[in-house]
């Protein structure tokens, strides 16, 4: 199956590129290969121009590192790329991530604007013009919606802004948040009219009508327009006006291991990754989520699952998990007691467990594996195994042990056990991390060859449940959430056990928020959820490891609810105003 990013590198030379060093205009550099007389003439040119937009969309600082935003929430801890935002202590208008995200989002906006303007006058079929224009408006809406969530109102530029003529003088003041939201909705309205229900296999990954409905529903949801959100989500969940073909993937784990042409009907809009070797093109997930036994990475586990996330997962019967039920006094006993319950000794060569000490490893493993199955599919838990690789990318079985350094050796990734490069006694990600070398398909750690969802049906179903609940339709909300729980192997809400009984709208809201965390961990959605729910402040706690030892401190200030306008943009455009508190 051919996927659209095969063509990205061959078309960039013909597409008007925008250097990543300017302000929101992004200094324009005309290409020697670009000519009005030779380009913007054929159906293939329109297609190539469209693919240039997708290249900008999947750039790391645009939407290509979406998974990393979990470290800005309570689901993950880490060192890069959002450490200043996550920790709150060095977060400022000079933060590199703030500037990079701004610039890359405007890169996507200006590419979309160029396509909308140029394609309109091309001597090609009206159908192609409509479809490419629909794609451009969908992607422009994505960019502005993210900017709205980061900064509130931002300068607005549409297709009337010709980057060839105006790149040196883009000085628009900030539009209001309401104006940006209105523009986003207008773009998605038009995208819905123009985009196809589906593309053929050769164009897998391009925006569709269903993607536009899903994104518009999300915009409405974030703005608390519940009825409009319900209408859009029901359109694609129930196929009200078209056969979109969306369905929950039958296997939760397999959904995040789609490579070498495999695709799932759960993916509504996803980044297509192809080839896991040097010549390929795929997202760099492993550099952030991988551990030191994943191709023996030098830089690894920059982002790890938090203890908060792991403790969220309920027991398999739906009852809340409590460490004190496993080990009496665990919660209040402090790090030393927890080490006694959980640590073993290994040899100095890091090859075998020499003594289990006071640790019942089966009991420790059961504390994780007798819970919501998604826990052990998303996280490498103590005493479980992981198929990593050696430095030559040859598969090697590794085990995650909690070793007491006072009683023996320390884990080494070159041998039998997994090690954290930061020295933390943290959990590790299993979600998104290739097992072995995928039978030779994967050989370059910066290219994780899995299809990555920006919008998937499971997410939409949970958003529909939330909108139902907010309108008082608790029964409908329960039915939607139970679809997700059934796929996960968890009992349905209101299915008999007192633990599963829903006490009303408020209780259901809490359950939906928890279900989103358990289902969407590692996908970058939690940070945006916490902010829209008004729960960011209460979620900010110091990062602690499995034993309760401090890894680093985190801080919250009211100004963190909106990012600062990048300082360099304020210097370049004197018409910009700064967000409150910055």
Backbone torsions as a table, in degrees:
resi	resn	phi	psi	omega
1	UNK	NA	124.2	-179.3
2	UNK	-82.9	139.0	-179.1
3	UNK	-121.8	156.9	-163.4
4	UNK	-67.0	-24.9	-174.8
5	UNK	-77.9	-3.2	172.0
6	UNK	-56.3	-31.8	-169.6
7	UNK	-96.8	-4.8	-170.9
8	UNK	-59.3	-50.0	-171.6
9	UNK	-69.4	-28.1	-178.5
10	UNK	-79.1	-15.6	-177.5
11	UNK	-103.1	-11.4	-174.1
12	UNK	-64.8	-30.8	179.4
13	UNK	-64.9	-24.2	-179.2
14	UNK	-94.6	-14.1	-175.5
15	UNK	-92.7	144.0	179.1
16	UNK	-66.5	104.1	-176.4
17	UNK	-84.0	149.4	-179.7
18	UNK	-119.4	117.1	-177.0
19	UNK	-64.6	147.7	-173.9
20	UNK	-91.2	28.7	-178.0
21	UNK	-116.0	-2.9	-177.4
22	UNK	-93.6	-170.5	175.9
23	UNK	-81.4	-152.0	-176.6
24	UNK	-62.8	-17.5	176.0
25	UNK	-74.1	-30.1	-177.2
26	UNK	57.8	95.8	-172.0
27	UNK	-38.4	125.0	-173.9
28	UNK	-87.7	131.9	177.8
29	UNK	-121.0	105.1	-179.4
30	UNK	-59.7	141.0	179.1
31	UNK	-88.3	139.1	177.8
32	UNK	-62.2	-24.2	-177.5
33	UNK	-90.3	-2.0	-175.8
34	UNK	-94.0	128.0	179.5
35	UNK	-144.5	131.0	177.4
36	UNK	-60.1	-27.3	-176.9
37	UNK	-81.0	-24.0	-176.3
38	UNK	-109.9	-19.3	178.9
39	UNK	-111.8	173.5	-176.3
40	UNK	58.2	39.3	-176.5
41	UNK	-121.0	-29.0	-170.3
42	UNK	-126.5	169.1	176.2
43	UNK	-59.2	-39.6	179.8
44	UNK	-66.8	-36.6	176.7
45	UNK	-62.4	-40.7	179.0
46	UNK	-62.9	-41.0	179.5
47	UNK	-66.1	-43.1	179.4
48	UNK	-63.0	-40.4	178.4
49	UNK	-63.4	-39.1	178.2
50	UNK	-62.9	-40.9	-179.0
51	UNK	-65.7	-29.6	175.6
52	UNK	-61.7	-33.0	176.7
53	UNK	-67.1	-41.3	180.0
54	UNK	-65.8	-33.0	176.3
55	UNK	-61.5	-41.8	177.7
56	UNK	-67.5	-39.5	-178.2
57	UNK	-62.2	-39.6	-175.6
58	UNK	-90.5	5.3	175.4
59	UNK	-59.8	146.0	-174.6
60	UNK	-51.6	-45.1	-175.6
61	UNK	-86.2	5.0	173.0
62	UNK	-100.3	-92.1	177.3
63	UNK	-118.9	6.5	-175.9
64	UNK	-80.4	-6.4	174.0
65	UNK	-122.5	33.9	-175.6
66	UNK	-56.1	-37.0	-178.8
67	UNK	-61.1	-25.4	-175.4
68	UNK	-72.4	-16.5	-177.9
69	UNK	-66.7	-14.5	176.3
70	UNK	-61.4	-26.1	179.9
71	UNK	-72.8	-11.8	174.2
72	UNK	-86.5	-0.8	-177.7
73	UNK	-117.2	-170.5	179.2
74	UNK	-85.9	3.5	-176.9
75	UNK	-90.7	-15.6	-175.3
76	UNK	-150.9	155.8	175.4
77	UNK	-124.0	153.3	-179.2
78	UNK	-178.4	-178.3	-176.0
79	UNK	-115.3	-17.2	-174.6
80	UNK	-161.4	144.8	10.7
81	UNK	-101.8	2.0	-173.0
82	UNK	-115.6	35.2	-174.6
83	UNK	-58.7	-40.1	-177.5
84	UNK	-66.7	-40.5	178.7
85	UNK	-70.1	-43.9	-178.0
86	UNK	-62.1	-44.0	-175.2
87	UNK	-85.5	-23.2	174.6
88	UNK	79.2	-12.4	-173.3
89	UNK	-82.4	-34.3	-178.2
90	UNK	-113.7	12.1	-179.0
91	UNK	-66.8	122.4	-177.0
92	UNK	-155.7	176.1	177.7
93	UNK	-68.9	-10.8	177.5
94	UNK	-97.8	2.6	-179.4
95	UNK	-61.1	131.7	-176.7
96	UNK	-61.8	-39.8	-179.8
97	UNK	-63.8	-37.8	178.7
98	UNK	-62.2	-46.2	179.5
99	UNK	-66.3	-44.6	-176.8
100	UNK	-65.4	-40.2	-179.4
101	UNK	-65.8	-43.3	177.6
102	UNK	-56.4	-51.5	-175.9
103	UNK	-63.7	-43.5	-177.1
104	UNK	-71.0	-33.2	175.6
105	UNK	-66.7	-39.6	176.3
106	UNK	-70.9	-28.2	172.4
107	UNK	-57.5	-46.5	179.2
108	UNK	-64.5	-42.5	178.8
109	UNK	-58.2	-47.9	-175.5
110	UNK	-71.4	-32.3	173.7
111	UNK	-65.7	-43.2	178.7
112	UNK	-62.8	-42.0	178.8
113	UNK	-60.9	-42.3	179.4
114	UNK	-62.1	-43.7	-179.8
115	UNK	-63.9	-46.0	-179.2
116	UNK	-59.0	-44.3	-177.3
117	UNK	-69.0	-45.7	-173.5
118	UNK	-75.5	-42.0	-175.6
119	UNK	-64.6	-30.5	-177.4
120	UNK	-57.5	-30.7	-178.1
121	UNK	-104.4	11.8	-177.7
122	UNK	-77.3	146.6	178.5
123	UNK	-81.7	62.5	-177.7
124	UNK	-132.6	178.5	-175.7
125	UNK	-66.5	148.5	176.6
126	UNK	-62.0	-33.2	178.8
127	UNK	-61.9	-45.0	178.6
128	UNK	-64.9	-42.1	178.6
129	UNK	-59.0	-45.5	-179.4
130	UNK	-63.1	-45.8	-176.3
131	UNK	-65.3	-45.2	-179.3
132	UNK	-67.1	-39.4	176.3
133	UNK	-62.7	-40.9	176.8
134	UNK	-60.7	-41.7	177.1
135	UNK	-61.2	-45.2	-178.0
136	UNK	-62.9	-40.8	-179.4
137	UNK	-71.0	-34.3	175.0
138	UNK	-62.2	-47.8	-177.7
139	UNK	-69.1	-36.4	176.2
140	UNK	-64.7	-39.6	177.4
141	UNK	-63.6	-41.0	176.5
142	UNK	-56.3	-46.4	-177.1
143	UNK	-64.8	-48.1	-177.9
144	UNK	-69.2	-32.3	176.8
145	UNK	-64.7	-41.1	176.2
146	UNK	-64.9	-42.7	178.4
147	UNK	-61.2	-39.3	177.5
148	UNK	-58.9	-41.9	-179.0
149	UNK	-73.0	-29.9	179.3
150	UNK	-80.2	-50.6	-168.1
151	UNK	-118.1	-8.3	-170.6
152	UNK	80.9	-133.0	177.7
153	UNK	-69.3	141.6	178.7
154	UNK	-138.0	166.7	175.1
155	UNK	-61.1	135.1	-177.8
156	UNK	-108.5	129.4	175.7
157	UNK	-129.7	130.7	176.2
158	UNK	-114.2	-165.4	-173.7
159	UNK	-67.1	-12.2	175.8
160	UNK	-73.6	-12.6	176.8
161	UNK	-85.6	107.4	179.0
162	UNK	-89.5	108.3	-175.3
163	UNK	-62.8	-26.1	177.8
164	UNK	-63.4	-34.5	-174.9
165	UNK	-100.9	-25.7	-169.1
166	UNK	-115.5	5.8	-172.5
167	UNK	-61.1	-27.7	-177.8
168	UNK	-87.6	-4.2	-172.8
169	UNK	-140.3	43.6	176.5
170	UNK	-90.4	102.8	-173.3
171	UNK	-131.8	33.6	179.0
172	UNK	-64.3	141.0	171.8
173	UNK	-73.3	173.9	179.2
174	UNK	-72.7	131.1	166.7
175	UNK	-75.4	161.3	177.1
176	UNK	-73.4	162.4	176.5
177	UNK	-59.5	-38.8	179.6
178	UNK	-64.3	-38.8	178.7
179	UNK	-67.0	-42.2	178.5
180	UNK	-63.0	-43.6	179.1
181	UNK	-61.4	-40.7	179.1
182	UNK	-63.2	-42.0	178.3
183	UNK	-63.7	-40.5	179.1
184	UNK	-61.6	-45.9	179.5
185	UNK	-63.7	-41.6	179.3
186	UNK	-61.6	-42.8	177.7
187	UNK	-62.0	-41.9	-178.7
188	UNK	-71.9	-33.4	173.7
189	UNK	-57.4	-46.1	-178.2
190	UNK	-71.1	-36.6	178.4
191	UNK	-62.6	-39.7	178.4
192	UNK	-61.6	-39.2	179.2
193	UNK	-68.9	-31.7	-169.7
194	UNK	-101.6	-25.8	-173.7
195	UNK	-81.7	150.0	177.5
196	UNK	-77.8	159.6	175.4
197	UNK	-64.7	-38.0	176.6
198	UNK	-154.1	159.0	174.1
199	UNK	-104.4	168.1	174.3
200	UNK	-75.9	172.4	-174.5
201	UNK	-59.8	-31.8	-178.0
202	UNK	-66.8	-24.7	-176.9
203	UNK	-111.5	24.6	178.7
204	UNK	-56.4	131.1	178.5
205	UNK	110.3	-14.8	178.1
206	UNK	-77.9	153.3	-175.9
207	UNK	-61.1	143.2	-179.1
208	UNK	-124.5	172.2	178.1
209	UNK	-61.4	-40.5	179.1
210	UNK	-61.7	-38.7	177.7
211	UNK	-62.8	-39.9	179.6
212	UNK	-66.9	-41.4	175.2
213	UNK	-60.6	-45.5	-177.4
214	UNK	-63.2	-43.4	-179.6
215	UNK	-67.5	-40.8	178.3
216	UNK	-63.2	-40.2	176.6
217	UNK	-60.7	-37.9	179.1
218	UNK	-67.1	-40.2	176.6
219	UNK	-60.2	-45.5	178.1
220	UNK	-62.8	-42.4	-179.7
221	UNK	-59.9	-47.0	-179.2
222	UNK	-63.2	-26.3	179.1
223	UNK	-94.6	7.6	176.9
224	UNK	62.1	29.1	172.4
225	UNK	-93.1	78.0	-167.4
226	UNK	-61.8	-45.8	-176.2
227	UNK	-64.1	-40.6	178.3
228	UNK	-67.2	-38.6	177.1
229	UNK	-62.4	-44.5	178.9
230	UNK	-58.1	-45.0	-178.7
231	UNK	-58.4	-45.4	-179.1
232	UNK	-69.7	-42.2	-179.6
233	UNK	-67.8	-40.5	177.6
234	UNK	-62.4	-32.0	-179.9
235	UNK	-55.9	-43.8	-176.0
236	UNK	-95.5	-27.1	177.0
237	UNK	-70.1	-36.9	-176.7
238	UNK	-111.8	4.2	176.3
239	UNK	54.7	52.8	-171.4
240	UNK	-66.5	-36.3	-177.1
241	UNK	-121.2	-3.7	-179.2
242	UNK	-158.0	159.7	176.8
243	UNK	-92.3	90.6	-177.0
244	UNK	-76.2	-25.5	177.3
245	UNK	81.1	13.3	-179.9
246	UNK	-78.0	143.6	177.9
247	UNK	-157.5	147.7	175.2
248	UNK	-63.6	134.0	176.2
249	UNK	-64.7	135.2	-174.3
250	UNK	-65.7	-23.9	-175.2
251	UNK	-121.7	112.3	-177.5
252	UNK	-57.8	-46.4	-178.1
253	UNK	-64.1	-43.1	-177.7
254	UNK	-65.0	-27.2	-179.8
255	UNK	-58.2	-29.0	-176.8
256	UNK	-104.5	21.2	178.9
257	UNK	-137.4	39.8	-179.2
258	UNK	-92.1	113.3	-178.5
259	UNK	-144.9	170.0	177.8
260	UNK	57.6	43.8	174.7
261	UNK	93.7	-7.4	178.6
262	UNK	-76.0	142.3	-177.5
263	UNK	-140.2	152.1	178.8
264	UNK	-116.2	144.9	175.9
265	UNK	-71.5	-6.1	175.8
266	UNK	-77.8	-23.0	-177.2
267	UNK	-75.2	117.0	177.9
268	UNK	-92.6	-42.8	171.9
269	UNK	-148.1	117.7	-172.3
270	UNK	-138.8	159.4	174.3
271	UNK	-89.3	122.1	-178.2
272	UNK	-85.5	119.4	178.0
273	UNK	-106.1	132.7	-177.8
274	UNK	-128.7	133.9	175.4
275	UNK	68.7	125.7	179.7
276	UNK	-99.5	20.9	179.6
277	UNK	-117.7	179.2	-172.1
278	UNK	-56.3	-36.8	-177.5
279	UNK	-78.1	-6.0	-173.9
280	UNK	-86.5	-171.4	-179.5
281	UNK	-142.9	112.9	-177.2
282	UNK	-158.1	167.8	-178.1
283	UNK	-73.6	151.0	178.6
284	UNK	-94.2	77.8	-179.8
285	UNK	-90.9	-41.6	-173.8
286	UNK	-62.7	-34.7	179.6
287	UNK	-58.7	-27.3	-179.0
288	UNK	-100.3	-40.3	-174.5
289	UNK	-99.4	-17.1	-176.1
290	UNK	-71.0	164.5	175.7
291	UNK	-110.4	177.4	-173.8
292	UNK	-72.8	-4.2	173.0
293	UNK	-97.3	4.2	175.9
294	UNK	-93.8	95.7	-175.5
295	UNK	57.9	28.3	176.9
296	UNK	50.8	51.0	-175.6
297	UNK	-62.7	137.9	173.0
298	UNK	-75.2	-50.7	174.3
299	UNK	-101.2	118.1	-175.9
300	UNK	-153.0	177.2	-177.3
301	UNK	34.8	47.4	173.5
302	UNK	-65.8	-25.6	177.8
303	UNK	-131.8	128.0	-178.7
304	UNK	-127.8	152.9	176.6
305	UNK	-62.8	141.3	-179.5
306	UNK	-83.8	159.5	173.5
307	UNK	-64.7	-30.4	177.0
308	UNK	-59.9	-46.1	178.4
309	UNK	-60.8	-50.9	-175.9
310	UNK	-59.7	-40.7	-178.2
311	UNK	-73.7	-12.1	177.5
312	UNK	-70.3	-31.0	-172.5
313	UNK	-69.9	126.0	-177.5
314	UNK	-73.8	167.1	169.9
315	UNK	-65.0	161.4	-174.1
316	UNK	-63.0	-22.2	178.4
317	UNK	-87.5	0.9	178.7
318	UNK	94.2	-4.5	177.7
319	UNK	-76.9	150.4	-179.9
320	UNK	-64.1	142.5	177.8
321	UNK	-82.2	141.3	177.9
322	UNK	-143.1	120.1	-179.3
323	UNK	-57.9	-31.2	-178.6
324	UNK	-66.0	-21.5	175.2
325	UNK	-72.7	-22.9	179.8
326	UNK	-92.0	-50.8	-179.2
327	UNK	-128.6	105.1	-178.3
328	UNK	-54.5	132.0	178.8
329	UNK	82.6	3.8	-175.8
330	UNK	-59.4	-44.5	-173.3
331	UNK	-68.2	-36.1	-177.1
332	UNK	-103.0	-5.0	-172.0
333	UNK	-77.9	-16.6	178.8
334	UNK	86.0	170.5	-174.3
335	UNK	-57.1	-37.0	-175.4
336	UNK	-67.8	-41.7	177.9
337	UNK	-65.0	-40.2	-179.9
338	UNK	-65.1	-37.5	175.8
339	UNK	-62.9	-39.8	179.9
340	UNK	-60.6	-40.4	-179.3
341	UNK	-73.2	-27.3	-164.8
342	UNK	-120.3	-12.3	-173.4
343	UNK	-96.7	149.4	173.4
344	UNK	-124.1	177.5	174.6
345	UNK	-114.0	140.5	175.6
346	UNK	-123.1	165.0	-179.4
347	UNK	-74.9	165.8	-178.6
348	UNK	-65.1	-23.8	178.8
349	UNK	-84.9	-2.0	178.3
350	UNK	58.7	46.6	-178.8
351	UNK	-117.9	-30.4	-176.9
352	UNK	-144.1	157.0	170.1
353	UNK	-80.6	120.9	-178.1
354	UNK	-90.1	-25.8	178.2
355	UNK	-159.1	138.9	175.4
356	UNK	-83.6	-4.0	179.8
357	UNK	53.2	-127.5	179.0
358	UNK	-97.3	13.1	-175.1
359	UNK	-93.5	128.1	171.3
360	UNK	-94.3	95.3	-172.5
361	UNK	-64.4	-31.8	177.0
362	UNK	-64.9	-40.2	178.7
363	UNK	-65.9	-39.8	177.2
364	UNK	-63.6	-46.5	179.5
365	UNK	-61.8	-39.6	179.6
366	UNK	-64.8	-29.6	178.9
367	UNK	-60.9	-22.4	178.2
368	UNK	-104.0	-45.4	-170.6
369	UNK	-80.4	-10.6	175.8
370	UNK	-97.0	31.6	-179.9
371	UNK	-126.4	-173.5	176.5
372	UNK	-42.0	120.1	-176.0
373	UNK	-56.1	-24.0	179.9
374	UNK	-63.9	-24.8	179.7
375	UNK	-59.0	-54.4	-176.2
376	UNK	-77.7	-12.0	172.6
377	UNK	-83.4	-27.7	-179.1
378	UNK	-93.2	-27.1	-169.9
379	UNK	-130.1	138.9	169.2
380	UNK	-83.3	114.8	-174.4
381	UNK	-103.7	159.7	-176.6
382	UNK	-53.7	133.5	176.6
383	UNK	74.4	4.5	170.2
384	UNK	-85.9	168.6	-177.7
385	UNK	-109.8	156.5	178.5
386	UNK	-142.5	131.9	178.9
387	UNK	-86.1	98.6	178.2
388	UNK	-96.0	-155.0	178.3
389	UNK	-141.9	161.3	171.4
390	UNK	-87.8	-173.6	-177.1
391	UNK	-64.1	-19.4	178.5
392	UNK	-97.5	13.9	178.3
393	UNK	68.7	24.4	175.6
394	UNK	-90.9	133.9	-177.1
395	UNK	-57.5	136.0	177.0
396	UNK	-143.5	130.1	178.6
397	UNK	-73.4	133.3	179.2
398	UNK	-128.4	153.6	176.3
399	UNK	-123.3	144.9	176.0
400	UNK	-96.6	108.8	177.1
401	UNK	-115.8	151.1	172.0
402	UNK	-99.9	99.9	-172.9
403	UNK	-96.9	135.0	175.6
404	UNK	-84.8	109.2	-175.9
405	UNK	-66.2	-19.3	178.7
406	UNK	-77.8	-12.6	-176.4
407	UNK	-114.6	5.5	-179.0
408	UNK	171.2	-148.1	-176.9
409	UNK	-86.7	-175.4	179.5
410	UNK	-118.3	148.2	-179.4
411	UNK	-60.4	141.4	176.1
412	UNK	-133.0	129.6	-175.7
413	UNK	-67.2	-21.8	179.1
414	UNK	-72.1	-15.8	-177.6
415	UNK	-112.0	-123.9	-168.5
416	UNK	-97.6	-14.3	-168.4
417	UNK	-123.5	154.7	-179.4
418	UNK	-82.4	141.8	178.8
419	UNK	-127.1	145.4	174.5
420	UNK	-94.0	126.1	-174.5
421	UNK	-69.7	-18.2	178.1
422	UNK	-88.8	-6.2	-176.5
423	UNK	81.3	8.5	179.3
424	UNK	-80.4	148.2	169.5
425	UNK	-92.9	65.7	-175.1
426	UNK	-104.1	170.2	169.2
427	UNK	-77.3	172.9	176.9
428	UNK	-129.4	153.8	176.4
429	UNK	-75.8	137.5	166.5
430	UNK	-105.4	-35.0	177.2
431	UNK	-60.1	135.1	177.6
432	UNK	76.8	-8.4	-175.1
433	UNK	-94.4	119.4	-179.4
434	UNK	-58.5	146.2	174.0
435	UNK	-94.4	127.2	-175.9
436	UNK	58.8	-138.5	178.0
437	UNK	-113.7	21.7	-179.9
438	UNK	53.1	46.0	179.1
439	UNK	56.1	37.4	177.1
440	UNK	90.7	-6.9	-178.1
441	UNK	-73.3	-26.4	-175.5
442	UNK	-115.2	123.8	-179.7
443	UNK	-144.0	7.4	-178.7
444	UNK	-133.1	113.4	-168.9
445	UNK	-67.1	-20.7	178.7
446	UNK	-82.2	0.5	-179.8
447	UNK	-127.4	98.0	177.9
448	UNK	-90.8	115.4	-166.1
449	UNK	-85.6	29.4	-178.2
450	UNK	-96.9	147.6	173.5
451	UNK	-69.2	127.7	-176.3
452	UNK	-112.8	125.1	-177.0
453	UNK	-82.5	129.4	166.3
454	UNK	-92.4	-31.2	171.8
455	UNK	-140.3	124.2	175.5
456	UNK	-131.3	161.9	-173.4
457	UNK	-61.4	-38.4	179.5
458	UNK	-57.9	-41.7	176.8
459	UNK	-63.3	-45.8	-178.5
460	UNK	-63.5	-41.2	178.9
461	UNK	-60.4	-41.6	179.0
462	UNK	-70.2	-33.6	174.8
463	UNK	-68.2	-37.7	175.8
464	UNK	-62.8	-42.6	177.5
465	UNK	-59.5	-41.7	179.5
466	UNK	-63.1	-45.1	179.9
467	UNK	-64.9	-42.0	175.6
468	UNK	-56.7	-48.8	-176.2
469	UNK	-61.3	-39.6	-178.4
470	UNK	-67.2	-23.4	176.7
471	UNK	-92.2	3.5	178.2
472	UNK	91.9	0.2	179.5
473	UNK	-86.2	67.1	-174.2
474	UNK	-63.2	-38.6	179.7
475	UNK	-60.4	-43.1	177.2
476	UNK	-64.5	-39.0	178.7
477	UNK	-62.2	-42.7	179.0
478	UNK	-60.8	-42.3	-178.9
479	UNK	-61.2	-39.6	-179.8
480	UNK	-69.9	-46.3	-179.5
481	UNK	-61.7	-36.2	-179.0
482	UNK	-65.9	-24.0	173.8
483	UNK	-62.8	-42.4	-179.2
484	UNK	-70.1	-42.4	-179.6
485	UNK	-66.3	-36.7	178.8
486	UNK	-63.5	-43.9	178.2
487	UNK	-63.2	-34.6	-178.9
488	UNK	-75.7	-16.1	-177.0
489	UNK	89.3	23.1	179.0
490	UNK	-107.5	149.0	179.2
491	UNK	-66.4	149.5	-177.9
492	UNK	-72.8	152.3	174.1
493	UNK	-65.2	147.1	-178.2
494	UNK	59.3	33.7	-176.9
495	UNK	-102.7	13.2	174.0
496	UNK	131.6	-52.0	-178.4
497	UNK	-68.1	141.6	177.2
498	UNK	-57.5	-30.0	179.9
499	UNK	-66.4	-22.3	-174.6
500	UNK	-100.6	-1.8	-179.4
501	UNK	-72.7	129.4	-179.2
502	UNK	-92.1	124.6	-174.2
503	UNK	-86.6	3.3	-179.7
504	UNK	134.7	-170.1	-173.4
505	UNK	-59.7	-46.2	-177.5
506	UNK	-64.9	-44.7	177.8
507	UNK	-61.7	-42.9	-179.6
508	UNK	-64.6	-36.6	176.7
509	UNK	-60.2	-42.0	177.8
510	UNK	-63.7	-40.4	-179.7
511	UNK	-66.6	-38.6	178.2
512	UNK	-65.1	-42.9	-180.0
513	UNK	-62.8	-39.3	178.4
514	UNK	-69.9	-39.8	179.8
515	UNK	-62.8	-38.7	178.0
516	UNK	-62.9	-40.3	179.5
517	UNK	-63.9	-46.2	-177.6
518	UNK	-68.6	-37.3	-177.1
519	UNK	-78.3	-40.6	-169.7
520	UNK	-103.8	11.3	178.7
521	UNK	-54.4	136.5	179.2
522	UNK	82.2	7.4	-178.9
523	UNK	-113.8	-1.1	172.4
524	UNK	83.4	15.0	-176.4
525	UNK	-91.9	-24.4	-169.6
526	UNK	-62.4	-41.5	-177.5
527	UNK	-58.8	-45.5	-179.4
528	UNK	-69.4	-33.7	176.5
529	UNK	-64.0	-48.9	-177.4
530	UNK	-59.5	-39.3	-178.3
531	UNK	-68.9	-42.3	-178.4
532	UNK	-71.9	-26.9	177.2
533	UNK	-80.5	-9.1	-175.4
534	UNK	73.3	26.2	-175.7
535	UNK	-112.4	9.4	-177.3
536	UNK	-61.5	-46.3	-176.2
537	UNK	-58.4	-49.0	-176.6
538	UNK	-71.7	-14.8	178.9
539	UNK	-84.0	-15.8	-174.0
540	UNK	-81.3	109.3	177.9
541	UNK	-135.1	157.2	177.4
542	UNK	-59.8	145.7	179.5
543	UNK	-80.9	120.7	178.8
544	UNK	-124.1	155.7	-176.7
545	UNK	-90.0	-170.4	-175.6
546	UNK	-58.8	-32.4	-178.7
547	UNK	-88.3	-9.0	-176.5
548	UNK	97.1	3.5	176.6
549	UNK	-73.0	145.4	-178.7
550	UNK	-71.8	129.0	172.0
551	UNK	-95.7	-45.3	173.0
552	UNK	-166.5	163.1	-179.2
553	UNK	-93.3	154.2	176.0
554	UNK	-129.3	151.2	-178.2
555	UNK	-136.1	154.1	178.0
556	UNK	-127.6	139.8	170.4
557	UNK	-133.7	147.3	-179.6
558	UNK	-53.2	-31.5	-179.1
559	UNK	-66.4	-16.4	-179.5
560	UNK	-69.1	-11.4	179.8
561	UNK	-65.3	-27.0	171.6
562	UNK	-127.7	139.6	177.3
563	UNK	-70.0	154.8	173.9
564	UNK	-75.3	146.5	169.6
565	UNK	-63.4	130.8	-177.2
566	UNK	-54.0	136.3	-177.1
567	UNK	-57.4	-40.9	-178.4
568	UNK	-65.2	-31.4	177.2
569	UNK	-72.0	-35.6	175.8
570	UNK	-63.1	-36.9	179.1
571	UNK	-69.5	-35.9	-176.1
572	UNK	-80.5	-33.9	-176.2
573	UNK	-122.6	99.2	-176.6
574	UNK	-70.8	-5.9	177.3
575	UNK	-84.9	-7.1	-179.9
576	UNK	-80.1	144.4	172.1
577	UNK	-112.7	151.5	-176.7
578	UNK	-90.0	151.8	175.0
579	UNK	-68.2	155.1	-174.5
580	UNK	-60.0	133.7	175.8
581	UNK	92.8	-12.7	-177.8
582	UNK	-101.0	NA	NA
